[in-house]
Amino acid sequence: MANNTASTGLKVALGIALALFIGTGIYTSSLYNDKQKNEQELTQQKESVLSDLNIMAAKYDVALGENKVANQSLIDARERIQGLIDSLKVSENNVGSLWKYKKKYLALQDEMDVLLTENDRLKVENMQLATTLDSTNVRFEKSRMFNDSLLVQNTALANVVENAAVLSTANLKGFGVIERNNGKLIPTERARRSDKIRVCYTVAKNKLVQSGDKEFFVQVLDPKNNVLGVNEQVKFGEQSLNYSVISKFNYENGNLDICEFVTNNTDDDFEKGLYQVNVFNANELVSSSQFTLK
């Protein structure tokens, strides 16, 4: 009887122990599964935060790429995000650590909203400024072209005025004369009878020329192309001119009749043939004519 009782107690004890073992196994398995599930969820949340941080970093990269001038605030924020990404990758997978990174992410998110909003505002202002500058440059270019056109016109006008502000002559004539003892002059076409050659012309009125003392160089060439008269030379830069006589006069802004005498260079008679008369204002030929002595 006692043995049966002991056997029954042993069985009961074994049953209880087996139940406890099975229960412990089930509980342990449940704890392990919960741990695996929690770690998986933490890993997924960590990856989610990393993804959000990478998206945030990409937005900064876009903003920085659109700026021609470096924005230091954006650069600093981008570096903080990269530092948080690098730190999160090597962090422990626990709730406390992950919550700390989420809080930092949220703070960076708020900072990014402010910085990118400000960056967008600056971009709009820069675009408006660029448009204004382009418009200003267009107006400046038009003004420069207009001024250049005025300069060309003024230069051309100045050249016209300068070219117009010169004295000219009219009615240039040359002819031989016989000079009597009483000073009377008798025109002649005979070379042998001519004592001198008389050159007469009219200085034409020109209001653009200032009044005052002026001079022309008169040149008379005989049929052999010899320069008659004093035959002296005057230079104008690299150019030179041999003249017969200097015709000096006082110009008073009106027509002025002038006559000059040119003598032969020798005691011989004047040559028969065609003579050339030239009048120069400095080195510029003003007028020219011809006459013949027979």
Steps between C-alpha positions, in 0.01 A plus 500: 500500500780735593682414181196589293469831676867581443473402136198722452678797662801449283285500192327814613836667566630395163187630336533832672867521408422413140227761490736759645768406246260522212362828629850637542590394148190659359566823695865504396405444139244778526762735648745414222239556233403831655866604512550405136186688406609808699846496348350468153267793567788708640710417196216602267447824692874569490503443124197728470678780689813449286286520186337822622841647580634406156195661335563812707867500398400466132274806531792699635718377213240625250476838675878536510529402135255774400700772675780661300636646823562265795239532778688426823181431699399226255852357500508482884156337516601245236809410702292453817268261316794298367646480849166372637478241221851371572427484875163323454654229280727381785254559786343224713155373411307602810199715565692770688762543233248499217278755676801730544570490127135555414498813715812628323344420163184693586710799612696488175174472308375825657837665426488383139150640450622840617825493300345378174218754529758774546704357212194505271437863597858590421478320164192701408674822604811404303288423192326836533838668548640318197198609296549857619872483417423357156252782441754753625769349278266516200424866572870567556591329173234699314626819664861409413402429139310830488796685648734327256268603219500857629877491527530379141254767384675771702838390371367499146342841557824631650688370198248665270531828689879470506510429130253780432685751717765570236546786260453445130568709196311591187577663166868401503678656199857534385624721217802695381526877556708785365608736776543866395733742674201677651384173656224440252441132420397382156384135460668308219509151358847549353772310686777727368324820605388379848692661786319306771223249546201622695287250701159616624229317692214557742501358853145371546295594805469222762329571834652186653850645466617740770617841386865596522829482315516220243735387227494297181794364304487589131689278260556587133653234272640592156461276192814307608347442847743737670375687808518872434533780756699447822485120456542433873396185681272456802443169682180358648603187689645263244362705210670800341384771264695736274314829465536811286364752750324504839167675475431657842171673582264595783176308478190679636227246425422639157602458138849636442671568164876437496767537231867401513796548265742224401830576326720289278792328673746616228559803283367307202153548358212287620465170316227464243237241580255382764538622861349339810383703801430328833384645830566301819360541849789343691554172313142479367438607140223761506466588132679469168490661158703534177590771253714525187774741395568515130 
